[in-house]
Amino acid sequence: MDKIDSYRQAIEQILTEHAELTSSKDSGVKAQLIFDRERHHYQLSYVGWQGDKRAFGPVMHFDIEDGKIWVQYNGTEDAVAERLVEMGVPPTDIVLGFHSAFKRQFTRYAVG
């Protein structure tokens, strides 16, 4: 298995596990997994209704660009970058895309 395939599998595993943890048949809000394997975009979103209020929005979003995993958005308390490292992804192949390049230089992860 090549590096991109292993990164894709790690991302999909994280998103799927989180979707399963947050899904409830009693809730009007559903977890939606969106995997664009051709263009390397991966997202978990919530869609539905909580009473009379609309619930819609991304929970997590990852991209794979230039051989690196970009954590574009993490709306959870989970340390997904650390989870990726535990799954075998080197910190130098993880970019915290939700931080500016200036801030990224102070993390243990890649700048870009």
C-alpha positions in Angstrom: 0.0 0.0 0.0 1.4 3.4 -0.9 1.6 6.4 1.4 -1.5 8.2 0.0 -3.6 5.1 0.4 -2.5 4.6 4.0 -3.2 8.3 4.8 -6.7 8.0 3.2 -7.5 5.0 5.3 -6.3 6.7 8.5 -8.5 9.8 7.8 -11.5 7.7 6.8 -11.1 5.6 10.0 -11.0 8.7 12.2 -14.0 10.3 10.5 -16.0 7.0 10.6 -15.3 6.3 14.2 -16.3 9.9 15.2 -19.5 9.6 13.1 -20.4 6.4 14.8 -19.8 7.9 18.3 -22.0 10.9 17.6 -24.8 9.2 15.7 -28.1 8.6 17.4 -31.2 7.1 15.9 -33.4 9.2 18.3 -31.8 12.5 17.1 -33.0 14.5 14.2 -29.4 15.2 13.3 -27.4 12.8 11.2 -23.6 12.5 10.8 -22.8 12.6 7.1 -19.5 11.2 5.8 -18.2 12.8 2.6 -15.2 11.0 0.9 -13.9 12.4 -2.4 -11.1 9.8 -3.0 -10.3 11.1 -6.4 -9.5 14.7 -5.3 -8.5 13.7 -1.7 -11.1 15.7 0.3 -12.7 14.0 3.4 -15.3 15.5 5.7 -17.7 14.7 8.4 -20.8 17.0 8.6 -24.0 17.2 10.7 -27.3 17.6 8.9 -30.8 17.7 10.3 -33.0 19.4 12.8 -32.9 19.8 16.6 -36.5 20.7 17.4 -37.3 23.7 15.3 -33.6 24.7 14.7 -31.6 23.7 11.7 -28.4 21.8 12.4 -25.9 21.9 9.5 -22.2 22.2 9.4 -18.8 20.6 9.2 -17.3 18.8 12.1 -14.0 17.8 10.6 -12.3 18.3 7.2 -9.1 16.8 5.9 -7.3 17.1 2.5 -4.3 15.3 1.2 -2.1 17.7 -0.8 1.5 17.1 -2.0 1.8 14.0 0.1 0.7 15.6 3.3 -2.5 15.5 5.4 -4.0 18.9 5.9 -6.3 19.2 8.9 -8.4 22.0 7.5 -11.0 22.0 10.3 -11.5 20.2 13.6 -14.7 21.2 15.4 -14.2 18.6 18.1 -12.1 18.4 21.2 -10.2 15.4 19.8 -6.5 15.8 19.0 -6.8 14.4 15.5 -3.3 15.3 14.5 -2.0 13.3 17.5 -4.3 10.4 16.5 -2.8 10.5 13.0 0.7 10.3 14.6 -0.4 7.3 16.7 -1.6 5.7 13.5 1.9 6.0 11.9 1.8 9.3 10.1 5.0 11.3 10.7 4.4 14.8 12.1 6.3 16.2 9.1 3.4 15.0 6.9 0.6 16.7 8.9 -0.3 20.3 8.4 -2.6 22.2 10.7 -4.4 24.1 7.9 -6.6 25.9 10.3 -3.6 27.9 11.6 -1.7 30.5 9.6 1.7 29.5 8.2 3.2 31.9 10.8 1.6 30.0 13.7 2.3 26.6 12.2 6.1 27.1 12.6 5.6 26.9 16.3 3.9 23.4 16.2 5.6 20.0 15.9 3.8 19.6 12.6 4.7 20.7 9.0 4.3 24.3 8.0 2.9 23.5 4.5 
